Amino acid sequence: MSAARRELLSGDPEALRRYLTRGRRDRRFDRAVMKAMREERPLNAETVDKVTARYADRLLQLRGEMLAQNETQEAISKARADAIRQQIVAGKIDAQAVTKVWRHTPQEHPRLHRQAMNGKSVPYGEDFELPNGARMPYPHAPDAPISEKMGCKCIFSYKIDFFAAVERRFRAEAV
């Protein structure tokens, strides 16, 4: 039995109050829950079935949204990484002139170890090391642990020092 169902069937005002704090609940049923809370009685089984069905639908919708967001972020990050790699392979950019920069995107419930990564940079070809010890080439990397990707909205960017590359070429030609 789900926790929401237990709360609604309990008749306990505190448990019913807890149900009312659930962000994904269908607020159309709040009056019935508040009435049961005042009367210190459980909701009837038919109402609980309706309430929990709508709640389950909304949780399923949340899961779908999270998966879509994760897949989109992964595709964007991979495309960005592939684009720079292709430019390096083509000889248009010197890999030594490329730095990756982690960018934390502010959100309502941030992960503290992600906030700590904001602005951190590593040379091209090296992994970022998160404060929790996880290593990844960039946010949303396909091979990163799902626990490090799901719900994350971090991005990354590249800094390219074109002058350093020109200087290296100039020095190489001078020798």
Helices and strands as residue ranges (DSSP letters): H 3-10, H 13-19, G 27-29, H 30-39, H 45-89, G 95-97, E 98-103, H 112-115, E 121-123, E 128-129, E 135-136, H 146-149, E 155-160, H 162-174
